[in-house]
Amino acid sequence: MDHVARRPAGTMAQKLRQRFWSRLRGLKLIRESDLIRVHRHAQQRSIAPEEAIIVLGLLSEDQVLEILTGERPVLASA
């Protein structure tokens, strides 16, 4: 039997979210003060923090997806 298939969806989402934040902190793309802002915005709007990062313009959707998939995000050049 595949015990992973019986794991609640919330557990999988939580693990993915933890992995995302761990990678994001490791890449040092966003300051701590901005992470707090993201968290507050997400709570106020009842959206995922990953979505709040995009809404606030801190990262693009492509960059968030690259972090979620474990790729190093391509940063926009100035």
N, C-alpha and C positions, 0 to 999 in steps of 0.2 A: 504494500500500500504506500501511496505517496502522501506523507503527513503534511507536506507543504500545501497541497490542494485544499486541506481542511482548515487551514489557518484563516482567521477572520481577515477580511479586507482591510479593516482599520489597522491591524498590526503591520501589514505590508506597507500601507501608506505611511505609517509612523516611521518605519525603518528607512524608507526612501527619503522621507523628510530629514531624518537625522543624518543620513549619508550626504544629502545635499548641503546641509548647514556645515557639516564637518569639512567638506570640500571647499565650500565658499570661504570659511575661516582660514583654511590652509592656503588658499590662493591670495588672501588679503586684498580682495578687490573692493571691499566695502568697509568703511570705518565703523567702529563700534557704535558711535552715535547714530549712524544711518541704520544699523541693524535694529536698534531700539525703535527708531522711527518706523521702520518696516513692520515690526511686530505690533506696534500700536495701531498703525493703519489697517493691518490685516484684521485685528480684533474688532476695530470700530466698524469695518465694512463686512465682517464675517466672510472673509476670503482667505485663501491659502497665502501664507507668507511669500511663497514663490511668485504668486500672481501680484502681490503688493509691490515686490521689487520691480516688476515690469511697469505697473501702473505709475509708480513714483519716478520712473525713468532712470533708475540706478543701473539696470542691466536690460539688454534686449531679450526678447523671447528666445532668440537663437542662443544667446549666451547662457540663459537659464537651462535650456534643453541640453546644451553641451556639458554643463556642470552635472545635470541629472544623469547623463549617460556616461560620465566619467572622462569625457574629453576635456582638454584644456581649452577654455573659451578664447575665441579670437577677439582681442580688444580693438576697439575702433581707434584709428590713429588720428592725432590732432592735426 
